[in-house]
Amino acid sequence: MGVTKTDLFTEKQNELAKVAKVFAHPARVAILEYLIQANSCINGDLVQELGLAQATISQHLRELKEIGLIKGSIEGVSVNYCIDPIRWTEVQNLFQDLFSGFPKILGCC
């Protein structure tokens, strides 16, 4: 989708697509799952847990941070990451609104 085409869609549709794109990489899903379980962690924890290079983990953390799903706080020489609960709920609601729009009546076209 070209940059000029996003104006054809609602703000909510563009936001959902942006968030879905971030969820589309399994490493980012794994990072989120780890953060849900651990509550918070530093980059090195994720490197050890996922087996990816530190630079790769950092790039995925940046993508998650850019859409606000995670936040980081500086602790000494490290950044401690956690899920932002307010943004998590907003994203959850975006997907829920989409999925709940489908009728529960079983059937096909």
GROMACS elastic network, one bead per residue, 0.5 to 0.9 nm:
[ bonds ]
;  ai    aj funct       b0    kb
    1     4     6  0.82186   500
    1     5     6  0.63702   500
    1     6     6  0.73535   500
    2     5     6  0.53805   500
    2     6     6  0.71970   500
    3     6     6  0.59661   500
    3     7     6  0.83194   500
    4     7     6  0.64993   500
    4     8     6  0.84117   500
    5     8     6  0.56724   500
    5     9     6  0.78414   500
    6     9     6  0.56386   500
    6    10     6  0.81727   500
    6    11     6  0.87689   500
    6    14     6  0.67563   500
    7    10     6  0.73479   500
    7    11     6  0.84472   500
    7    14     6  0.87291   500
    9    12     6  0.81069   500
    9    13     6  0.60730   500
    9    14     6  0.64549   500
   10    13     6  0.51287   500
   10    14     6  0.62753   500
   10    15     6  0.85488   500
   11    14     6  0.51789   500
   11    15     6  0.60752   500
   11    16     6  0.85979   500
   12    15     6  0.50355   500
   12    16     6  0.60774   500
   12    17     6  0.85472   500
   12    94     6  0.77495   500
   13    16     6  0.51718   500
   13    17     6  0.61657   500
   13    18     6  0.85897   500
   14    17     6  0.51425   500
   14    18     6  0.61342   500
   14    19     6  0.86715   500
   15    18     6  0.50669   500
   15    19     6  0.62038   500
   15    20     6  0.84988   500
   15    94     6  0.83801   500
   16    19     6  0.51690   500
   16    20     6  0.59583   500
   16    21     6  0.85231   500
   16    91     6  0.78610   500
   16    94     6  0.63426   500
   16    95     6  0.72968   500
   17    20     6  0.50050   500
   17    21     6  0.61128   500
   17    22     6  0.87924   500
   18    21     6  0.52437   500
   18    22     6  0.66867   500
   18    67     6  0.79950   500
   19    22     6  0.52138   500
   19    23     6  0.64377   500
   19    24     6  0.87301   500
   19    64     6  0.89422   500
   19    67     6  0.69088   500
   19    91     6  0.75019   500
   20    24     6  0.61211   500
   20    95     6  0.89112   500
   21    24     6  0.50145   500
   21    25     6  0.77104   500
   22    25     6  0.65443   500
   22    28     6  0.72230   500
   22    29     6  0.86736   500
   22    60     6  0.87296   500
   22    63     6  0.66891   500
   22    64     6  0.67751   500
   22    67     6  0.81388   500
   23    26     6  0.74545   500
   23    27     6  0.89887   500
   23    28     6  0.64168   500
   23    29     6  0.60927   500
   23    64     6  0.86736   500
   24    27     6  0.89542   500
   24    28     6  0.78320   500
   24    29     6  0.78285   500
   25    28     6  0.55134   500
   25    29     6  0.65457   500
   25    30     6  0.88359   500
   25    60     6  0.87999   500
   26    30     6  0.60669   500
   26    31     6  0.85586   500
   27    31     6  0.61569   500
   27    32     6  0.86706   500
   27    50     6  0.79263   500
   27    52     6  0.87149   500
   27    57     6  0.81163   500
   27    60     6  0.73191   500
   28    32     6  0.62141   500
   28    33     6  0.85611   500
   28    57     6  0.85995   500
   28    60     6  0.59504   500
   28    61     6  0.75618   500
   28    63     6  0.83975   500
   28    64     6  0.73449   500
   29    32     6  0.51293   500
   29    33     6  0.61571   500
   29    34     6  0.85901   500
   30    33     6  0.50131   500
   30    34     6  0.61034   500
   30    35     6  0.85738   500
   30    50     6  0.76864   500
   31    34     6  0.50829   500
   31    35     6  0.61611   500
   31    36     6  0.86051   500
   31    46     6  0.70902   500
   31    50     6  0.80956   500
   31    57     6  0.85242   500
   31    60     6  0.82892   500
   31    61     6  0.80193   500
   32    35     6  0.50241   500
   32    36     6  0.61001   500
   32    37     6  0.86186   500
   32    64     6  0.87523   500
   32    69     6  0.88221   500
   32    70     6  0.85460   500
   32    82     6  0.88852   500
   32    83     6  0.76431   500
   33    36     6  0.50967   500
   33    37     6  0.63085   500
   33    38     6  0.85993   500
   34    37     6  0.51423   500
   34    38     6  0.59013   500
   34    39     6  0.79015   500
   34    40     6  0.84442   500
   34    41     6  0.85776   500
   34    46     6  0.79218   500
   34    49     6  0.84112   500
   35    38     6  0.50514   500
   35    39     6  0.50557   500
   35    40     6  0.55190   500
   35    41     6  0.69033   500
   35    81     6  0.78707   500
   35    82     6  0.61613   500
   35    83     6  0.66801   500
   36    39     6  0.53579   500
   36    40     6  0.78952   500
   36    82     6  0.82398   500
   36    83     6  0.73701   500
   37    40     6  0.84132   500
   38    41     6  0.69038   500
   38    82     6  0.87985   500
   39    81     6  0.85709   500
   39    82     6  0.61075   500
   39    83     6  0.74704   500
   40    80     6  0.64605   500
   40    81     6  0.53441   500
   40    83     6  0.75592   500
   41    44     6  0.81065   500
   41    45     6  0.61360   500
   41    46     6  0.74336   500
   41    79     6  0.82634   500
   41    80     6  0.53346   500
   41    81     6  0.53513   500
   41    82     6  0.68176   500
   42    45     6  0.54752   500
   42    46     6  0.69448   500
   42    72     6  0.88678   500
   42    78     6  0.65917   500
   42    79     6  0.57817   500
   42    81     6  0.59537   500
   42    82     6  0.89902   500
   43    46     6  0.52981   500
   43    47     6  0.63502   500
   43    48     6  0.88338   500
   43    54     6  0.70250   500
   43    57     6  0.69218   500
   43    58     6  0.70025   500
   43    61     6  0.84157   500
   43    78     6  0.78155   500
   43    79     6  0.72579   500
   43    80     6  0.76065   500
   43    81     6  0.78741   500
   44    48     6  0.62400   500
   44    49     6  0.85110   500
   44    54     6  0.71335   500
   44    57     6  0.88752   500
   44    78     6  0.89174   500
   45    48     6  0.52627   500
   45    49     6  0.60540   500
   45    50     6  0.85113   500
   46    50     6  0.56902   500
   46    51     6  0.76628   500
   46    52     6  0.79633   500
   46    54     6  0.82716   500
   46    57     6  0.70659   500
   47    50     6  0.55236   500
   47    51     6  0.53191   500
   47    52     6  0.54189   500
   47    53     6  0.61778   500
   47    54     6  0.57763   500
   47    56     6  0.88134   500
   47    57     6  0.66794   500
   48    51     6  0.54637   500
   48    52     6  0.77141   500
   49    52     6  0.83694   500
   50    53     6  0.88719   500
   50    57     6  0.87395   500
   51    54     6  0.89960   500
   52    55     6  0.83206   500
   52    56     6  0.63795   500
   52    57     6  0.64975   500
   53    56     6  0.51906   500
   53    57     6  0.63121   500
   53    58     6  0.86101   500
   54    57     6  0.50874   500
   54    58     6  0.60559   500
   54    59     6  0.86555   500
   55    59     6  0.62668   500
   55    60     6  0.87743   500
   56    59     6  0.51859   500
   56    60     6  0.64029   500
   56    61     6  0.86493   500
   57    60     6  0.51639   500
   57    61     6  0.60876   500
   57    62     6  0.85583   500
   58    61     6  0.50288   500
   58    62     6  0.61221   500
   58    63     6  0.87450   500
   59    62     6  0.50352   500
   59    63     6  0.64094   500
   59    64     6  0.88163   500
   60    63     6  0.51067   500
   60    64     6  0.63393   500
   60    65     6  0.85421   500
   61    64     6  0.51075   500
   61    65     6  0.59856   500
   61    66     6  0.85159   500
   61    70     6  0.78522   500
   61    81     6  0.85499   500
   62    66     6  0.59812   500
   62    67     6  0.88676   500
   63    66     6  0.51619   500
   63    67     6  0.68185   500
   63    68     6  0.88156   500
   64    67     6  0.56954   500
   64    68     6  0.64339   500
   64    69     6  0.55386   500
   64    70     6  0.59389   500
   64    71     6  0.85502   500
   65    69     6  0.58125   500
   65    70     6  0.50211   500
   65    71     6  0.59955   500
   65    72     6  0.81559   500
   66    69     6  0.77435   500
   66    70     6  0.83860   500
   67    70     6  0.80643   500
   67    87     6  0.86342   500
   68    71     6  0.68185   500
   68    83     6  0.86267   500
   68    84     6  0.70453   500
   68    87     6  0.62319   500
   68    88     6  0.83169   500
   69    82     6  0.86250   500
   69    83     6  0.58517   500
   69    84     6  0.55680   500
   69    85     6  0.80130   500
   69    86     6  0.86725   500
   69    87     6  0.57087   500
   69    88     6  0.58610   500
   69    91     6  0.81227   500
   70    81     6  0.65776   500
   70    82     6  0.54715   500
   70    84     6  0.50494   500
   70    85     6  0.85216   500
   70    87     6  0.82113   500
   70    88     6  0.83796   500
   71    80     6  0.82637   500
   71    81     6  0.56374   500
   71    82     6  0.56680   500
   71    83     6  0.62734   500
   71    84     6  0.59809   500
   72    79     6  0.57810   500
   72    80     6  0.52631   500
   72    82     6  0.64221   500
   72    83     6  0.87640   500
   73    78     6  0.84002   500
   73    79     6  0.54092   500
   73    80     6  0.52146   500
   73    81     6  0.66013   500
   73    82     6  0.86177   500
   74    77     6  0.71053   500
   74    78     6  0.58888   500
   74    80     6  0.61998   500
   74    81     6  0.89181   500
   75    78     6  0.53480   500
   75    79     6  0.57978   500
   75    80     6  0.65529   500
   76    79     6  0.78697   500
   82    85     6  0.88712   500
   83    86     6  0.88418   500
   83    87     6  0.82512   500
   83    88     6  0.70769   500
   84    87     6  0.55267   500
   84    88     6  0.59846   500
   84    89     6  0.87295   500
   85    89     6  0.62225   500
   85    90     6  0.86932   500
   86    89     6  0.53284   500
   86    90     6  0.64414   500
   86    91     6  0.88625   500
   87    91     6  0.61621   500
   87    92     6  0.84292   500
   88    91     6  0.52119   500
   88    92     6  0.60426   500
   88    93     6  0.85851   500
   89    93     6  0.60893   500
   89    94     6  0.86287   500
   90    93     6  0.51253   500
   90    94     6  0.63262   500
   90    95     6  0.89540   500
   91    94     6  0.50043   500
   91    95     6  0.65026   500
   91    96     6  0.85206   500
   92    95     6  0.54343   500
   92    96     6  0.60418   500
   92    97     6  0.86024   500
   93    97     6  0.58930   500
   93    98     6  0.85220   500
   94    97     6  0.53662   500
   94    98     6  0.65801   500
   94    99     6  0.88994   500
   95    98     6  0.51564   500
   95    99     6  0.61488   500
   95   100     6  0.84187   500
   96    99     6  0.51005   500
   96   100     6  0.57214   500
   96   101     6  0.83744   500
   97   100     6  0.53196   500
   97   101     6  0.63333   500
   98   101     6  0.54724   500
   98   102     6  0.75566   500
   99   102     6  0.58588   500
  100   103     6  0.75041   500
  100   104     6  0.86711   500
  102   105     6  0.86962   500
  103   106     6  0.79926   500
